[in-house]
Amino acid sequence: MPIFEIKYGLGGGFGGMGNWEKVSAKDIDEAYRIAYEAACEEYESYDGLHGLMSIDDIKATHPDWDDDEIEDEWQEQRDSWIEYTAREVKGEGK
């Protein structure tokens, strides 16, 4: 399986992406998905802290919204903070 390097993190005052990390993936699309999921986990570890909105924050500021609207807004908030990338490591993996 090919080897890729991924970087992920949070923008703004959170310092952006960290160091390159090696992962095995079937292709670059899967490597990007792994990086995206890692960035989402990073966001969720700060969810509701340091200015990052949680589901409860959105519910409180938009009490008339249904669950789908709240989830959509939370995902937009999360995606506006996360950063991620991937690249193939040439000569490694099969």
C-alpha positions in Angstrom: 0.0 0.0 0.0 1.4 3.4 -0.8 2.7 5.7 1.9 1.5 9.3 2.3 2.4 12.1 4.6 -0.5 14.1 6.1 -0.6 17.4 8.1 -3.6 18.7 9.9 -4.5 21.2 12.6 -6.5 24.3 13.4 -5.9 27.7 11.9 -6.0 31.1 13.6 -4.3 31.3 16.9 -4.1 27.5 17.2 -0.9 27.4 15.2 -2.1 25.7 12.0 -0.9 22.3 10.8 1.5 20.2 12.8 4.4 18.1 11.6 4.1 15.6 8.7 2.8 12.2 9.8 3.2 9.0 7.7 0.1 7.0 6.9 -0.8 4.1 4.6 -3.6 4.6 2.2 -4.8 3.1 -1.1 -4.6 6.5 -2.9 -4.3 10.3 -2.4 -8.0 10.7 -1.9 -8.0 8.3 1.0 -4.9 10.1 2.5 -6.8 13.4 2.3 -9.8 11.8 4.0 -7.5 10.5 6.8 -6.1 14.0 7.2 -9.6 15.6 7.2 -10.8 13.2 9.8 -7.7 13.9 12.0 -8.3 17.7 11.7 -12.0 17.2 12.6 -10.9 15.3 15.7 -8.5 18.1 16.6 -11.3 20.6 16.4 -13.6 18.4 18.4 -11.0 18.2 21.2 -11.4 22.1 21.6 -15.2 22.1 20.8 -16.8 24.9 22.8 -13.5 26.2 24.1 -11.3 29.2 23.0 -14.0 30.6 20.7 -14.8 27.4 18.9 -18.5 26.9 18.7 -20.1 23.8 20.1 -23.5 22.4 19.1 -24.9 23.8 22.4 -23.5 27.3 21.5 -25.3 27.2 18.2 -28.5 26.0 19.8 -28.4 28.8 22.3 -27.8 31.5 19.7 -30.4 30.0 17.2 -33.2 28.5 19.3 -35.6 28.5 16.4 -33.3 26.3 14.2 -34.0 22.6 13.8 -31.4 19.9 14.4 -30.3 19.7 10.7 -29.7 23.5 10.6 -27.7 23.4 13.8 -25.6 20.5 12.6 -25.0 22.2 9.2 -23.9 25.4 11.0 -21.6 23.5 13.3 -20.0 21.7 10.4 -19.4 25.0 8.6 -17.9 26.4 11.8 -15.6 23.4 12.1 -14.6 23.4 8.5 -13.7 27.1 8.6 -11.1 26.3 11.3 -9.5 23.1 10.2 -6.5 22.8 7.9 -5.2 19.6 6.3 -3.2 18.3 3.4 -1.6 15.1 2.1 1.2 14.2 -0.3 2.6 10.9 -1.5 6.0 9.8 -0.3 7.8 8.6 -3.5 9.7 5.4 -3.2 7.9 4.1 -0.1 5.1 1.5 0.1 3.8 -0.7 -2.7 
